[in-house]
Amino acid sequence: MLQRVVRWLETPNAEPPFAGRRPADLLDTPEAAAVLSRLRAWLDAADGRVSRRSGRA
């Protein structure tokens, strides 16, 4: 599903692959869980870098 969304974003005027589906249905897949996990790890790492630079703990 995620690959179809990426292809849709790269293809102008294409029918969205998630048309007629609830947002919760899109996130309730192993593929989406893996992407969200990587995003969460990246954001946590980025937040740590900002905290160290600004002196926040």
MMTF fields as JSON, N, C-alpha, C and O atoms, coordinates in Angstrom:
{
  "mmtfVersion": "1.0.0",
  "mmtfProducer": "UNKNOWN",
  "numBonds": 227,
  "numAtoms": 228,
  "numGroups": 57,
  "numChains": 1,
  "numModels": 1,
  "chainsPerModel": [1],
  "groupsPerChain": [57],
  "chainIdList": ["A"],
  "bondAtomList": [4, 2, 8, 6, 12, 10, 16, 14, 20, 18, 24, 22, 28, 26, 32, 30, 36, 34, 40, 38, 44, 42, 48, 46, 52, 50, 56, 54, 60, 58, 64, 62, 68, 66, 72, 70, 76, 74, 80, 78, 84, 82, 88, 86, 92, 90, 96, 94, 100, 98, 104, 102, 108, 106, 112, 110, 116, 114, 120, 118, 124, 122, 128, 126, 132, 130, 136, 134, 140, 138, 144, 142, 148, 146, 152, 150, 156, 154, 160, 158, 164, 162, 168, 166, 172, 170, 176, 174, 180, 178, 184, 182, 188, 186, 192, 190, 196, 194, 200, 198, 204, 202, 208, 206, 212, 210, 216, 214, 220, 218, 224, 222],
  "bondOrderList": [1, 1, 1, 1, 1, 1, 1, 1, 1, 1, 1, 1, 1, 1, 1, 1, 1, 1, 1, 1, 1, 1, 1, 1, 1, 1, 1, 1, 1, 1, 1, 1, 1, 1, 1, 1, 1, 1, 1, 1, 1, 1, 1, 1, 1, 1, 1, 1, 1, 1, 1, 1, 1, 1, 1, 1],
  "groupList": [{"groupName": "MET", "atomNameList": ["N", "CA", "C", "O"], "elementList": ["N", "C", "C", "O"], "formalChargeList": [0, 0, 0, 0], "bondAtomList": [1, 0, 2, 1, 3, 2], "bondOrderList": [1, 1, 2], "singleLetterCode": "M", "chemCompType": "L-PEPTIDE LINKING"}, {"groupName": "LEU", "atomNameList": ["N", "CA", "C", "O"], "elementList": ["N", "C", "C", "O"], "formalChargeList": [0, 0, 0, 0], "bondAtomList": [1, 0, 2, 1, 3, 2], "bondOrderList": [1, 1, 2], "singleLetterCode": "L", "chemCompType": "L-PEPTIDE LINKING"}, {"groupName": "GLN", "atomNameList": ["N", "CA", "C", "O"], "elementList": ["N", "C", "C", "O"], "formalChargeList": [0, 0, 0, 0], "bondAtomList": [1, 0, 2, 1, 3, 2], "bondOrderList": [1, 1, 2], "singleLetterCode": "Q", "chemCompType": "L-PEPTIDE LINKING"}, {"groupName": "ARG", "atomNameList": ["N", "CA", "C", "O"], "elementList": ["N", "C", "C", "O"], "formalChargeList": [0, 0, 0, 0], "bondAtomList": [1, 0, 2, 1, 3, 2], "bondOrderList": [1, 1, 2], "singleLetterCode": "R", "chemCompType": "L-PEPTIDE LINKING"}, {"groupName": "VAL", "atomNameList": ["N", "CA", "C", "O"], "elementList": ["N", "C", "C", "O"], "formalChargeList": [0, 0, 0, 0], "bondAtomList": [1, 0, 2, 1, 3, 2], "bondOrderList": [1, 1, 2], "singleLetterCode": "V", "chemCompType": "L-PEPTIDE LINKING"}, {"groupName": "TRP", "atomNameList": ["N", "CA", "C", "O"], "elementList": ["N", "C", "C", "O"], "formalChargeList": [0, 0, 0, 0], "bondAtomList": [1, 0, 2, 1, 3, 2], "bondOrderList": [1, 1, 2], "singleLetterCode": "W", "chemCompType": "L-PEPTIDE LINKING"}, {"groupName": "GLU", "atomNameList": ["N", "CA", "C", "O"], "elementList": ["N", "C", "C", "O"], "formalChargeList": [0, 0, 0, 0], "bondAtomList": [1, 0, 2, 1, 3, 2], "bondOrderList": [1, 1, 2], "singleLetterCode": "E", "chemCompType": "L-PEPTIDE LINKING"}, {"groupName": "THR", "atomNameList": ["N", "CA", "C", "O"], "elementList": ["N", "C", "C", "O"], "formalChargeList": [0, 0, 0, 0], "bondAtomList": [1, 0, 2, 1, 3, 2], "bondOrderList": [1, 1, 2], "singleLetterCode": "T", "chemCompType": "L-PEPTIDE LINKING"}, {"groupName": "PRO", "atomNameList": ["N", "CA", "C", "O"], "elementList": ["N", "C", "C", "O"], "formalChargeList": [0, 0, 0, 0], "bondAtomList": [1, 0, 2, 1, 3, 2], "bondOrderList": [1, 1, 2], "singleLetterCode": "P", "chemCompType": "L-PEPTIDE LINKING"}, {"groupName": "ASN", "atomNameList": ["N", "CA", "C", "O"], "elementList": ["N", "C", "C", "O"], "formalChargeList": [0, 0, 0, 0], "bondAtomList": [1, 0, 2, 1, 3, 2], "bondOrderList": [1, 1, 2], "singleLetterCode": "N", "chemCompType": "L-PEPTIDE LINKING"}, {"groupName": "ALA", "atomNameList": ["N", "CA", "C", "O"], "elementList": ["N", "C", "C", "O"], "formalChargeList": [0, 0, 0, 0], "bondAtomList": [1, 0, 2, 1, 3, 2], "bondOrderList": [1, 1, 2], "singleLetterCode": "A", "chemCompType": "L-PEPTIDE LINKING"}, {"groupName": "PHE", "atomNameList": ["N", "CA", "C", "O"], "elementList": ["N", "C", "C", "O"], "formalChargeList": [0, 0, 0, 0], "bondAtomList": [1, 0, 2, 1, 3, 2], "bondOrderList": [1, 1, 2], "singleLetterCode": "F", "chemCompType": "L-PEPTIDE LINKING"}, {"groupName": "GLY", "atomNameList": ["N", "CA", "C", "O"], "elementList": ["N", "C", "C", "O"], "formalChargeList": [0, 0, 0, 0], "bondAtomList": [1, 0, 2, 1, 3, 2], "bondOrderList": [1, 1, 2], "singleLetterCode": "G", "chemCompType": "PEPTIDE LINKING"}, {"groupName": "ASP", "atomNameList": ["N", "CA", "C", "O"], "elementList": ["N", "C", "C", "O"], "formalChargeList": [0, 0, 0, 0], "bondAtomList": [1, 0, 2, 1, 3, 2], "bondOrderList": [1, 1, 2], "singleLetterCode": "D", "chemCompType": "L-PEPTIDE LINKING"}, {"groupName": "SER", "atomNameList": ["N", "CA", "C", "O"], "elementList": ["N", "C", "C", "O"], "formalChargeList": [0, 0, 0, 0], "bondAtomList": [1, 0, 2, 1, 3, 2], "bondOrderList": [1, 1, 2], "singleLetterCode": "S", "chemCompType": "L-PEPTIDE LINKING"}],
  "groupTypeList": [0, 1, 2, 3, 4, 4, 3, 5, 1, 6, 7, 8, 9, 10, 6, 8, 8, 11, 10, 12, 3, 3, 8, 10, 13, 1, 1, 13, 7, 8, 6, 10, 10, 10, 4, 1, 14, 3, 1, 3, 10, 5, 1, 13, 10, 10, 13, 12, 3, 4, 14, 3, 3, 14, 12, 3, 10],
  "groupIdList": [1, 2, 3, 4, 5, 6, 7, 8, 9, 10, 11, 12, 13, 14, 15, 16, 17, 18, 19, 20, 21, 22, 23, 24, 25, 26, 27, 28, 29, 30, 31, 32, 33, 34, 35, 36, 37, 38, 39, 40, 41, 42, 43, 44, 45, 46, 47, 48, 49, 50, 51, 52, 53, 54, 55, 56, 57],
  "secStructList": [7, 2, 2, 2, 2, 2, 2, 2, 2, 2, 1, 6, 6, 7, 7, 7, 6, 6, 6, 6, 7, 7, 2, 2, 2, 2, 2, 1, 1, 2, 2, 2, 2, 2, 2, 2, 2, 2, 2, 2, 2, 2, 2, 2, 2, 2, 2, 2, 2, 2, 2, 2, 2, 2, 6, 7, 7],
  "xCoordList": [0.829, 0.0, 0.872, 0.608, 1.893, 2.754, 3.435, 3.577, 3.851, 4.483, 3.499, 3.889, 2.232, 1.221, 1.021, 0.82, 1.073, 0.939, 2.114, 1.927, 3.324, 4.509, 4.393, 4.666, 3.988, 3.817, 2.772, 2.936, 1.686, 0.635, 1.176, 0.857, 1.992, 2.563, 3.48, 3.599, 4.122, 5.049, 4.353, 4.964, 3.08, 2.355, 1.22, 0.233, 1.351, 0.278, -1.014, -0.981, -2.129, -3.464, -3.817, -4.651, -3.219, -3.547, -4.606, -4.7, -5.385, -6.39, -5.675, -4.835, -5.991, -5.314, -5.599, -6.743, -4.586, -4.776, -5.604, -6.044, -5.815, -6.547, -7.951, -8.614, -8.425, -9.771, -10.796, -10.767, -11.678, -12.729, -12.305, -13.107, -11.08, -10.612, -10.485, -10.18, -10.722, -10.57, -9.087, -8.301, -8.687, -7.271, -6.743, -5.594, -7.567, -7.119, -6.768, -5.858, -7.486, -7.19, -5.811, -5.126, -5.405, -4.107, -2.959, -1.899, -3.176, -2.106, -2.062, -1.095, -3.1, -3.188, -2.605, -3.267, -1.342, -0.65, 0.771, 1.302, 1.389, 2.775, 3.723, 4.666, 3.464, 4.319, 4.241, 5.266, 3.043, 2.881, 3.507, 4.116, 3.367, 3.961, 5.477, 6.085, 6.091, 7.548, 7.967, 8.956, 7.22, 7.542, 7.382, 8.238, 6.299, 6.075, 7.152, 7.565, 7.606, 8.666, 9.966, 10.646, 10.306, 11.521, 11.392, 12.351, 10.214, 9.989, 10.117, 10.721, 9.545, 9.629, 11.086, 11.5, 11.862, 13.279, 14.048, 14.898, 13.751, 14.426, 14.081, 14.959, 12.805, 12.395, 13.008, 13.414, 13.078, 13.71, 15.183, 15.692, 15.866, 17.285, 17.453, 18.361, 16.589, 16.663, 16.383, 17.028, 15.436, 15.116, 16.305, 16.58, 17.009, 18.195, 19.287, 19.972, 19.454, 20.467, 20.101, 20.975, 18.83, 18.388, 18.57, 19.017, 18.23, 18.36, 19.81, 20.091, 20.725, 22.142, 22.644, 23.418, 22.208, 22.66, 22.116, 22.831, 20.865, 20.244, 20.495, 20.185, 21.054, 21.312, 20.127, 20.19, 19.025, 17.874, 18.173, 18.954, 17.546, 17.759, 16.493, 16.477],
  "yCoordList": [-1.19, 0.0, 1.251, 2.194, 1.261, 2.438, 2.701, 3.854, 1.652, 1.828, 2.431, 3.242, 2.046, 2.628, 4.103, 4.903, 4.472, 5.882, 6.678, 7.774, 6.141, 6.831, 6.993, 8.07, 5.929, 6.031, 7.079, 7.831, 7.127, 8.109, 9.523, 10.413, 9.736, 11.063, 11.477, 12.664, 10.509, 10.793, 10.911, 11.362, 10.508, 10.509, 11.525, 11.308, 12.633, 13.63, 13.084, 12.264, 13.546, 13.211, 11.736, 11.239, 11.038, 9.624, 9.511, 10.365, 8.463, 8.199, 7.785, 6.885, 8.423, 8.046, 6.584, 6.141, 5.841, 4.423, 4.216, 3.101, 5.274, 5.151, 5.725, 5.914, 6.006, 6.55, 5.585, 4.386, 6.105, 5.294, 4.509, 3.749, 4.668, 3.937, 4.895, 6.075, 4.372, 5.186, 5.35, 4.436, 6.525, 6.714, 5.612, 5.189, 5.156, 4.1, 2.822, 2.095, 2.545, 1.355, 1.45, 0.44, 2.66, 2.847, 2.611, 2.119, 2.962, 2.849, 1.48, 1.149, 0.69, -0.608, -1.71, -2.704, -1.507, -2.508, -2.644, -1.694, -3.8, -3.964, -2.976, -2.481, -2.694, -1.766, -0.359, 0.298, 0.093, 1.415, 1.445, 2.445, 0.377, 0.321, 0.449, 1.123, -0.189, -0.102, 1.319, 1.826, 1.963, 3.339, 4.273, 5.124, 4.122, 4.974, 4.759, 5.706, 3.524, 3.234, 3.929, 4.519, 3.854, 4.538, 6.046, 6.721, 6.577, 8.019, 8.447, 9.477, 7.65, 7.969, 7.961, 8.843, 6.975, 6.898, 8.091, 8.66, 8.469, 9.618, 10.9, 11.721, 11.076, 12.282, 12.322, 13.386, 11.178, 11.126, 11.501, 12.241, 10.992, 11.316, 12.798, 13.443, 13.338, 14.763, 15.617, 16.647, 15.208, 15.952, 15.945, 16.955, 14.832, 14.754, 15.687, 16.309, 15.789, 16.706, 18.148, 18.944, 18.499, 19.865, 20.149, 21.234, 19.186, 19.381, 19.627, 20.503, 18.869, 19.051, 20.413, 21.067, 20.838, 22.127, 23.288, 24.259, 23.199, 24.319, 24.272, 25.225, 23.165, 23.035, 22.487, 22.357, 22.159, 21.559, 20.095, 19.455, 19.576, 18.162, 17.38, 16.171],
  "zCoordList": [0.0, 0.0, 0.0, -0.746, 0.82, 0.902, -0.437, -0.845, -1.113, -2.426, -3.42, -4.26, -3.335, -4.225, -3.917, -4.831, -2.643, -2.268, -2.814, -3.344, -2.692, -3.211, -4.721, -5.25, -5.422, -6.878, -7.228, -8.188, -6.44, -6.69, -6.51, -7.298, -5.48, -5.252, -6.398, -6.702, -7.028, -8.118, -9.478, -10.447, -9.556, -10.827, -10.767, -10.064, -11.499, -11.47, -12.086, -13.003, -11.571, -12.092, -11.957, -12.714, -11.035, -10.824, -9.728, -8.846, -9.797, -8.77, -7.484, -7.515, -6.357, -5.113, -4.752, -4.848, -4.343, -4.023, -2.765, -2.484, -2.014, -0.761, -0.876, 0.144, -2.083, -2.266, -1.676, -1.955, -0.878, -0.281, 0.943, 1.487, 1.39, 2.577, 3.749, 3.579, 4.925, 6.132, 6.44, 6.193, 6.986, 7.339, 8.26, 8.13, 9.175, 10.092, 9.33, 9.727, 8.239, 7.435, 6.796, 6.638, 6.43, 5.788, 6.764, 6.377, 8.026, 9.014, 9.676, 10.362, 9.474, 10.131, 9.241, 8.942, 8.823, 8.013, 8.554, 9.128, 8.381, 8.836, 8.151, 8.768, 6.872, 6.13, 6.74, 6.923, 7.049, 7.654, 9.045, 9.427, 9.793, 11.129, 11.051, 11.883, 10.061, 9.902, 9.549, 10.079, 8.655, 8.271, 9.463, 9.702, 10.209, 11.378, 12.435, 13.104, 12.585, 13.541, 13.142, 13.981, 11.85, 11.374, 11.518, 11.893, 11.222, 11.355, 12.814, 13.115, 13.716, 15.143, 15.608, 16.36, 15.166, 15.545, 14.989, 15.675, 13.751, 13.135, 13.881, 14.145, 14.223, 14.95, 16.345, 16.812, 17.011, 18.335, 18.242, 19.083, 17.224, 17.044, 16.732, 17.256, 15.888, 15.542, 16.771, 16.966, 17.596, 18.811, 19.761, 20.41, 19.852, 20.7, 20.23, 21.042, 18.92, 18.381, 18.689, 19.036, 18.569, 18.863, 20.346, 20.718, 21.197, 22.641, 23.034, 23.851, 22.464, 22.805, 22.332, 23.031, 21.154, 20.628, 21.443, 21.69, 21.862, 22.564, 24.068, 24.784, 24.545, 25.971, 26.745, 27.968, 26.032, 26.712, 27.003, 26.298, 28.048, 28.379, 28.207, 28.44]
}
